[in-house]
């Protein structure tokens, strides 16, 4: 959410409001998960009035969903499996990151984007949760520690 908030700030000149950031990061995924679980538990076969659709109709409906979604799954598995990283986890994590060559097209924003990009490499999950709740990183975070080390190196030269 911090990348998204920084990108929105770069585009419109102000960050995402704290309440919206909190809702998007925590509450909305929780609500979607609850709706999905309740739908699975409370599933009843589709019907129209007294008529209950036959099993063939339900199978055709699920097949149409599977046909639409299978190219995304197949492409994702192909991309991860043809990577050159050592473990499957490393392959998956590498493909869940933005492409290294992506950047804003406007030159005036590229400098700030690269500063933010370096910041993202050094954050922890604790930093992300804190950011999504309060809108900034905690002071004793891995990001501020790394930033202070970089500033000390620059001041020594």
CORLIN-V589225 format. One record per backbone hydrogen bond with DSSP energy under -0.5 kcal/mol. NH is the residue of the N-H (numbers start at 1). CO is the residue of the C=O. If there is no record, write none. Layout:
[[NH:CO] [NH:CO]]
This chain:
[[5:1] [6:2] [7:3] [8:4] [9:5] [10:6] [11:7] [12:8] [13:9] [21:17] [22:18] [23:19] [24:20] [25:21] [26:22] [27:22] [28:23] [30:26] [31:27] [32:28] [33:29] [34:30] [35:31] [36:32] [37:33] [38:34] [39:35] [40:36] [41:37] [42:38] [43:40] [48:51] [51:48] [53:46] [53:51] [57:54] [58:54] [59:55] [60:56] [61:57] [62:58] [63:59] [64:60] [65:61] [66:62] [67:63] [68:64] [69:65] [70:66] [71:67] [72:69] [73:69] [74:70] [75:71] [76:72] [77:73] [78:74] [79:75] [80:76] [81:77] [82:78] [83:80] [91:87] [92:88] [93:89] [94:90] [95:91] [96:92] [97:94] [102:99] [109:106] [110:106] [110:107] [111:107] [113:109] [114:110] [115:111] [116:112] [117:113] [118:114] [119:115] [120:116] [121:117] [122:118] [122:119] [123:120] [128:124] [129:125] [130:126] [131:127] [132:128] [133:129] [134:130] [135:131] [141:138] [145:141] [146:142] [147:143] [148:144] [149:145] [150:146] [151:147] [152:148] [153:149] [154:150] [155:151] [156:152] [157:153]]
